[in-house]
Amino acid sequence: LSRKQFGPLEKHKDHQVRAKAYHLKEQNLQKLREKAAFRNPDEFYHKMIRTKTVDGVHKPESKANRYTQDELMLMKTEDRGYILQKSLSEKKKVGRLSSMLHSLGDQPLNRHVYYAGDREEAKQIQSSSSSLRGKLPSQNIPACIRRKTEASYRELEARKKRANDLEKLYMDMAFKKELQKKGR
């Protein structure tokens, strides 16, 4: 304990903590004894059918063999259906989000082609086009809109990852189902 620094003998504070814990346990036991004393001996719960007492201790029935093999197969099929449904809905959400977010921060792919008659004109065109390229439209966007856009992109990435994970899980479950089928 952290109170070893005060020596091997029990101090008053240690005694108080130990006594409070002891009395709390005693009160709980007293409440349980009263509850047992007031219990109706004729009362019946359906769980009493499946439980047994061994040396006065209640032992519930094990849940290992609770379902038949057919019921287990049906549940696994339902699980596969649920995973497939969730995977498809995630893919739809990813499609909707990606169509909304059309890469606002990327550089434009189309470029203008300028034809110059001599080197002086070419340098002038190049310097003017580079100064125009330096002013990205994303710098003019307010901070709150930029934050919302970044949050939307993060959500898109998370949904893509979730859709991938669900797809892998579904494929794994389908593979296990194929392995359980009877051989040829």
C-alpha positions as CSV (number, residue, x, y, z in Angstrom):
1,L,0.0,0.0,0.0
2,S,1.0,3.6,-0.2
3,R,0.8,3.9,3.6
4,K,3.9,1.7,4.3
5,Q,5.9,4.9,4.9
6,F,4.1,5.3,8.2
7,G,5.4,2.1,9.7
8,P,4.3,-1.5,10.2
9,L,1.6,-0.7,12.8
10,E,-1.9,0.1,11.7
11,K,-2.8,3.8,12.1
12,H,-6.2,5.3,13.0
13,K,-6.9,6.3,9.3
14,D,-6.2,2.7,8.2
15,H,-8.5,1.3,10.9
16,Q,-11.3,3.7,9.8
17,V,-11.1,2.6,6.1
18,R,-11.0,-1.1,7.1
19,A,-13.9,-0.7,9.5
20,K,-16.1,1.1,7.0
21,A,-15.5,-1.6,4.4
22,Y,-16.3,-4.3,7.0
23,H,-19.5,-2.6,8.1
24,L,-20.6,-2.0,4.5
25,K,-20.2,-5.8,3.8
26,E,-22.1,-6.6,7.0
27,Q,-25.0,-4.4,5.9
28,N,-25.1,-6.0,2.5
29,L,-25.2,-9.4,4.0
30,Q,-27.9,-8.4,6.4
31,K,-30.1,-7.1,3.5
32,L,-29.6,-10.4,1.7
33,R,-30.5,-12.4,4.8
34,E,-33.7,-10.3,5.2
35,K,-34.5,-10.8,1.5
36,A,-34.1,-14.6,1.9
37,A,-36.2,-14.6,5.0
38,F,-39.1,-12.8,3.4
39,R,-38.9,-14.9,0.2
40,N,-42.0,-16.9,-0.6
41,P,-41.1,-20.6,-0.5
42,D,-43.8,-21.4,-3.0
43,E,-42.6,-18.9,-5.7
44,F,-41.5,-20.3,-9.0
45,Y,-39.4,-18.9,-11.8
46,H,-39.0,-20.7,-15.1
47,K,-35.3,-20.5,-14.8
48,M,-35.6,-22.9,-11.9
49,I,-36.3,-25.7,-14.4
50,R,-32.9,-25.4,-16.1
51,T,-30.8,-24.8,-13.0
52,K,-29.4,-27.4,-10.6
53,T,-27.9,-27.2,-7.2
54,V,-24.6,-28.9,-6.4
55,D,-23.8,-28.9,-2.7
56,G,-26.2,-26.0,-2.2
57,V,-24.7,-23.9,-5.0
58,H,-26.9,-23.0,-8.0
59,K,-25.4,-24.1,-11.3
60,P,-27.2,-22.8,-14.5
61,E,-27.4,-25.0,-17.6
62,S,-24.4,-24.5,-19.9
63,K,-25.1,-22.4,-23.0
64,A,-22.8,-24.4,-25.2
65,N,-25.4,-26.7,-26.7
66,R,-28.2,-24.2,-26.8
67,Y,-28.8,-24.2,-30.5
68,T,-29.1,-27.0,-33.0
69,Q,-26.8,-27.2,-36.1
70,D,-29.6,-26.0,-38.4
71,E,-30.3,-23.0,-36.2
72,L,-26.6,-22.1,-36.2
73,M,-26.5,-22.3,-40.0
74,L,-29.6,-20.1,-40.2
75,M,-28.1,-17.5,-37.9
76,K,-24.8,-17.4,-39.9
77,T,-26.8,-16.9,-43.1
78,E,-28.7,-14.0,-41.5
79,D,-25.3,-12.6,-40.3
80,R,-24.0,-12.7,-43.9
81,G,-27.1,-11.0,-45.2
82,Y,-26.8,-8.2,-42.6
83,I,-23.1,-7.7,-43.4
84,L,-23.9,-7.6,-47.2
85,Q,-26.7,-5.1,-46.6
86,K,-24.4,-2.8,-44.5
87,S,-21.6,-3.1,-47.0
88,L,-23.9,-2.0,-49.9
89,S,-25.3,0.9,-47.8
90,E,-21.8,2.1,-47.0
91,K,-20.9,1.9,-50.7
92,K,-23.9,4.0,-51.6
93,K,-23.0,6.6,-48.9
94,V,-19.4,6.7,-50.2
95,G,-20.7,7.3,-53.7
96,R,-23.0,10.1,-52.6
97,L,-20.2,11.7,-50.6
98,S,-17.7,11.5,-53.3
99,S,-20.1,13.0,-55.8
100,M,-20.7,15.9,-53.5
101,L,-17.0,16.4,-52.8
102,H,-15.5,16.9,-56.3
103,S,-11.9,17.5,-55.3
104,L,-12.1,21.1,-54.4
105,G,-8.5,21.4,-53.3
106,D,-6.9,19.8,-56.3
107,Q,-5.1,21.6,-59.1
108,P,-7.1,21.8,-62.3
109,L,-6.1,19.3,-64.9
110,N,-6.7,21.4,-67.9
111,R,-4.0,23.9,-68.9
112,H,-4.0,26.7,-71.4
113,V,-1.6,26.5,-74.3
114,Y,-0.1,29.8,-75.3
115,Y,1.8,30.4,-78.5
116,A,4.5,33.0,-78.5
117,G,6.3,34.6,-81.5
118,D,9.6,35.1,-79.7
119,R,11.4,34.5,-76.4
120,E,10.5,37.8,-74.9
121,E,6.8,37.2,-75.4
122,A,7.2,33.6,-74.1
123,K,8.8,34.8,-70.9
124,Q,6.1,37.4,-70.4
125,I,3.3,34.8,-70.9
126,Q,5.1,32.4,-68.6
127,S,5.5,34.9,-65.8
128,S,1.9,36.1,-66.0
129,S,0.5,32.5,-66.1
130,S,2.7,31.4,-63.1
131,S,1.5,34.5,-61.1
132,L,-2.1,33.5,-61.9
133,R,-1.4,29.9,-60.9
134,G,-0.1,31.0,-57.5
135,K,-3.5,32.4,-56.5
136,L,-5.4,29.2,-55.8
137,P,-9.1,29.5,-55.2
138,S,-8.8,27.5,-52.0
139,Q,-7.0,30.4,-50.4
140,N,-10.1,32.6,-50.8
141,I,-12.4,30.0,-49.0
142,P,-13.3,31.0,-45.4
143,A,-11.9,28.9,-42.6
144,C,-15.2,27.5,-41.5
145,I,-16.0,26.2,-44.9
146,R,-12.5,24.8,-45.3
147,R,-12.9,22.9,-41.9
148,K,-16.3,21.5,-43.0
149,T,-14.8,20.3,-46.3
150,E,-11.9,18.7,-44.5
151,A,-14.3,17.0,-42.1
152,S,-16.3,15.7,-45.1
153,Y,-13.1,14.3,-46.7
154,R,-12.2,12.6,-43.4
155,E,-15.7,11.1,-43.2
156,L,-15.4,9.9,-46.8
157,E,-12.1,8.2,-46.0
158,A,-13.6,6.6,-42.9
159,R,-16.6,5.3,-44.9
160,K,-14.3,4.0,-47.6
161,K,-12.3,2.1,-45.0
162,R,-15.5,0.8,-43.4
163,A,-16.9,-0.3,-46.7
164,N,-13.6,-2.2,-47.5
165,D,-13.7,-3.9,-44.0
166,L,-17.3,-5.0,-44.5
167,E,-16.6,-6.3,-47.9
168,K,-13.6,-8.3,-46.6
169,L,-15.7,-9.6,-43.8
170,Y,-18.5,-10.7,-46.2
171,M,-16.0,-12.4,-48.5
172,D,-14.5,-14.2,-45.5
173,M,-18.0,-15.4,-44.3
174,A,-18.9,-16.5,-47.8
175,F,-15.6,-18.4,-48.1
176,K,-16.3,-20.2,-44.8
177,K,-19.8,-21.1,-46.0
178,E,-18.3,-22.6,-49.2
179,L,-15.9,-24.6,-47.1
180,Q,-18.8,-26.0,-45.0
181,K,-20.6,-27.4,-48.0
182,K,-20.4,-31.0,-48.8
183,G,-17.5,-32.1,-51.0
184,R,-17.9,-33.5,-54.5
